[in-house]
Amino acid sequence: MSNQPQHTRFYRDKVNGKFMGVCAGIADYTGIDVLWVRVGFVVLAFSMGWPFLIYFALGFLADKKPPRLYADRDEQKFWQGVRQSPARTAREVRSTFRDIDRRLAEVEQFYVSGNPRLSAEIEKLR
């Protein structure tokens, strides 16, 4: 296995966390605001009790979030989307590539239609 961080794994986020980084890690993993994760945890913990056990288990067993897991905020949003719905993300990526392909074809058509020599060269390559 490589040393490179896996973007689809759960990590506890000690940098943005208050105690062990579990709620911040859940917030990062799901894309939900950390405040709501903490409020939800407190409500569940005081109403049921067992979430404390899960919290400490995750706090001790989960790896710390690597310092440079995401290059920027857009990459973070992308990977949160992948974790929430991999199929939807794959469709979005395919759609983006189809759009890029369509736009490149339009550019090619624009330049080739006005330049018969370029058109002939492109046809030779096919």
C-alpha positions in Angstrom: 0.0 0.0 0.0 1.3 3.5 -0.8 2.0 6.2 1.7 -0.2 8.6 -0.2 -3.4 9.6 1.7 -6.7 8.1 0.6 -9.2 10.8 0.0 -12.2 8.5 0.7 -11.1 7.4 4.1 -12.3 8.8 7.4 -9.7 10.8 9.4 -10.0 12.6 12.6 -9.2 16.3 12.2 -7.0 17.4 15.1 -6.3 20.8 13.6 -10.0 21.8 13.5 -11.1 19.6 16.4 -11.8 20.6 20.0 -11.0 17.4 21.8 -9.9 14.4 19.7 -10.9 15.7 16.3 -13.7 13.1 15.8 -16.6 15.6 15.2 -14.3 17.7 12.9 -13.4 14.5 11.0 -17.0 13.6 10.6 -17.8 17.1 9.4 -14.9 16.9 6.9 -15.9 13.5 5.7 -19.6 14.3 5.2 -19.4 18.0 4.3 -21.8 18.9 7.1 -20.8 22.0 9.1 -18.9 21.0 12.2 -21.2 22.9 14.5 -24.1 20.7 13.5 -22.1 17.6 13.9 -21.1 18.6 17.4 -24.7 19.6 18.4 -25.9 16.3 17.0 -23.3 14.4 19.0 -24.1 16.2 22.2 -27.9 15.5 21.8 -27.3 11.8 21.0 -24.7 11.4 23.7 -26.8 12.8 26.5 -30.0 11.1 25.3 -28.5 7.6 24.7 -25.1 7.5 26.3 -23.4 5.0 23.9 -22.2 7.7 21.4 -19.5 8.5 24.0 -18.1 4.9 23.5 -18.1 5.3 19.7 -16.5 8.8 20.0 -13.6 7.4 22.1 -13.2 4.4 19.9 -12.9 6.6 16.8 -10.6 9.0 18.6 -8.2 6.2 19.4 -8.5 4.0 16.3 -8.9 6.5 13.4 -5.8 8.0 11.8 -5.1 11.7 12.0 -6.0 13.7 8.9 -2.8 14.2 6.8 -1.7 17.9 6.7 -2.1 18.3 2.9 -5.0 16.0 2.1 -6.6 18.6 -0.2 -4.9 21.1 -2.4 -7.7 23.6 -2.0 -11.4 24.1 -1.0 -12.6 23.0 -4.4 -10.8 19.7 -4.1 -12.2 19.2 -0.6 -15.7 19.7 -1.9 -15.1 17.3 -4.8 -13.9 14.5 -2.5 -16.8 15.1 -0.1 -19.1 14.7 -3.0 -17.4 11.5 -4.0 -17.9 10.1 -0.5 -21.5 11.1 -0.4 -22.5 9.8 -3.9 -19.7 8.2 -6.0 -22.1 7.4 -8.9 -23.3 11.0 -9.1 -19.7 12.3 -9.0 -18.7 9.9 -11.8 -21.7 11.2 -13.9 -20.6 14.8 -13.3 -17.0 14.0 -14.3 -18.2 12.2 -17.5 -20.5 15.2 -18.2 -17.6 17.6 -17.8 -15.4 15.6 -20.1 -18.2 15.4 -22.7 -18.5 19.2 -22.5 -14.8 19.7 -22.9 -14.8 17.3 -25.9 -17.7 19.2 -27.5 -16.0 22.6 -27.0 -12.7 21.3 -28.4 -14.6 19.9 -31.5 -16.1 23.4 -31.9 -12.7 25.0 -31.8 -11.3 22.5 -34.2 -14.2 23.0 -36.6 -13.7 26.8 -36.4 -10.0 26.6 -37.3 -10.3 23.8 -39.8 -13.2 25.3 -41.8 -11.2 28.4 -42.5 -7.9 26.6 -43.3 -8.1 23.9 -45.9 -4.4 23.0 -45.5 -4.9 22.4 -41.8 -8.0 20.4 -42.6 -6.0 18.1 -44.9 -3.3 17.6 -42.3 -5.9 16.6 -39.7 -7.5 14.2 -42.1 -4.1 12.6 -42.7 -3.7 12.0 -39.0 -7.0 10.2 -38.7 
